Amino acid sequence: RQLVSVMRPCSEDALSAKLWPVWSCVAEPDPLGTFLESRWWEARPGAVEERCLISDGRATLDIAGEQAVVVQAGDWVVFKAGFSCAWHVKRNISKHYAYFSADGTQWTGPD
């Protein structure tokens, strides 16, 4: 099963994402520009995916045993629970993000 997908967002997703929180990171060579993907699902019981709209910047995601994935401004990215990679931020990056349950609804916390 594919644990990350990158595509262009539909207009509805792009509009919805603008209401989500924003995460940002500086680019390499700043040491903060290289890091391992968090295991976000462990702290969010019931969340099965993170959906993101990359609003600015560019990064390469190095995935063990697979071809690297590039994400950049304008991309819609879905990370499934269990995804693991090393981020290499090439241009300061920002993303709108939210977590979702298996039924496709936005995750709001444990029941």
One Martini backbone bead per residue (centre of mass of N, CA, C, O) as a GRO file, in nm:
protein
  111
    1ARG     BB    1   0.098   0.035   0.020
    2GLN     BB    2   0.056   0.366  -0.011
    3LEU     BB    3   0.196   0.633   0.207
    4VAL     BB    4   0.230   0.840  -0.043
    5SER     BB    5   0.082   1.136  -0.199
    6VAL     BB    6   0.104   1.334  -0.508
    7MET     BB    7  -0.083   1.630  -0.603
    8ARG     BB    8  -0.334   1.808  -0.726
    9PRO     BB    9  -0.574   2.005  -0.620
   10CYS     BB   10  -0.875   2.061  -0.571
   11SER     BB   11  -1.062   2.335  -0.511
   12GLU     BB   12  -1.195   2.236  -0.248
   13ASP     BB   13  -0.938   2.151  -0.097
   14ALA     BB   14  -0.788   2.423  -0.113
   15LEU     BB   15  -0.999   2.582   0.052
   16SER     BB   16  -1.007   2.409   0.312
   17ALA     BB   17  -0.697   2.423   0.387
   18LYS     BB   18  -0.688   2.734   0.463
   19LEU     BB   19  -0.816   2.656   0.764
   20TRP     BB   20  -0.570   2.532   0.851
   21PRO     BB   21  -0.298   2.478   0.986
   22VAL     BB   22   0.047   2.589   1.015
   23TRP     BB   23   0.355   2.471   0.880
   24SER     BB   24   0.711   2.538   0.932
   25CYS     BB   25   1.040   2.547   0.750
   26VAL     BB   26   1.360   2.556   0.716
   27ALA     BB   27   1.639   2.548   0.528
   28GLU     BB   28   1.894   2.439   0.400
   29PRO     BB   29   2.166   2.436   0.617
   30ASP     BB   30   1.985   2.425   0.832
   31PRO     BB   31   1.940   2.182   1.066
   32LEU     BB   32   1.615   2.198   1.057
   33GLY     BB   33   1.601   2.097   0.737
   34THR     BB   34   1.664   1.814   0.887
   35PHE     BB   35   1.431   1.534   0.923
   36LEU     BB   36   1.210   1.328   1.081
   37GLU     BB   37   0.927   1.194   1.063
   38SER     BB   38   0.665   1.185   1.238
   39ARG     BB   39   0.452   0.985   1.465
   40TRP     BB   40   0.149   1.109   1.467
   41TRP     BB   41  -0.045   0.855   1.517
   42GLU     BB   42   0.039   0.797   1.818
   43ALA     BB   43  -0.107   1.084   1.920
   44ARG     BB   44  -0.372   0.992   1.714
   45PRO     BB   45  -0.625   0.823   1.773
   46GLY     BB   46  -0.779   0.738   1.452
   47ALA     BB   47  -0.568   0.840   1.273
   48VAL     BB   48  -0.473   0.776   0.910
   49GLU     BB   49  -0.428   1.082   0.801
   50GLU     BB   50  -0.242   1.333   0.626
   51ARG     BB   51  -0.328   1.651   0.503
   52CYS     BB   52  -0.175   1.862   0.242
   53LEU     BB   53  -0.082   2.205   0.166
   54ILE     BB   54   0.153   2.342  -0.024
   55SER     BB   55   0.235   2.694  -0.005
   56ASP     BB   56   0.558   2.666   0.029
   57GLY     BB   57   0.821   2.548  -0.135
   58ARG     BB   58   1.073   2.272  -0.078
   59ALA     BB   59   1.105   1.902  -0.078
   60THR     BB   60   1.280   1.608   0.017
   61LEU     BB   61   1.181   1.261   0.038
   62ASP     BB   62   1.337   1.007   0.214
   63ILE     BB   63   1.285   0.663   0.131
   64ALA     BB   64   1.325   0.364   0.229
   65GLY     BB   65   1.368   0.175  -0.067
   66GLU     BB   66   1.296   0.441  -0.229
   67GLN     BB   67   1.198   0.690  -0.406
   68ALA     BB   68   1.213   1.002  -0.404
   69VAL     BB   69   1.018   1.286  -0.289
   70VAL     BB   70   0.862   1.575  -0.421
   71VAL     BB   71   0.771   1.883  -0.260
   72GLN     BB   72   0.550   2.166  -0.345
   73ALA     BB   73   0.409   2.426  -0.433
   74GLY     BB   74   0.063   2.310  -0.478
   75ASP     BB   75   0.061   2.054  -0.324
   76TRP     BB   76  -0.100   1.743  -0.260
   77VAL     BB   77  -0.066   1.566   0.052
   78VAL     BB   78  -0.059   1.214   0.155
   79PHE     BB   79  -0.031   1.069   0.478
   80LYS     BB   80   0.009   0.765   0.608
   81ALA     BB   81   0.007   0.558   0.839
   82GLY     BB   82   0.364   0.470   0.868
   83PHE     BB   83   0.517   0.685   0.759
   84SER     BB   84   0.865   0.722   0.636
   85CYS     BB   85   1.118   0.990   0.665
   86ALA     BB   86   1.342   1.226   0.519
   87TRP     BB   87   1.386   1.560   0.544
   88HIS     BB   88   1.468   1.807   0.271
   89VAL     BB   89   1.492   2.140   0.283
   90LYS     BB   90   1.532   2.367   0.007
   91ARG     BB   91   1.277   2.552   0.073
   92ASN     BB   92   1.104   2.720   0.247
   93ILE     BB   93   0.831   2.572   0.431
   94SER     BB   94   0.469   2.534   0.385
   95LYS     BB   95   0.169   2.403   0.557
   96HIS     BB   96  -0.139   2.271   0.537
   97TYR     BB   97  -0.311   2.080   0.803
   98ALA     BB   98  -0.468   1.747   0.854
   99TYR     BB   99  -0.664   1.503   1.015
  100PHE     BB  100  -0.787   1.161   0.944
  101SER     BB  101  -1.021   0.929   0.927
  102ALA     BB  102  -1.140   0.637   0.789
  103ASP     BB  103  -1.421   0.797   0.700
  104GLY     BB  104  -1.297   1.104   0.609
  105THR     BB  105  -1.295   1.260   0.858
  106GLN     BB  106  -1.208   1.491   1.064
  107TRP     BB  107  -0.992   1.493   1.314
  108THR     BB  108  -1.072   1.566   1.682
  109GLY     BB  109  -1.016   1.316   1.850
  110PRO     BB  110  -1.070   1.126   2.096
  111ASP     BB  111  -1.361   0.963   2.218
   0.00000   0.00000   0.00000
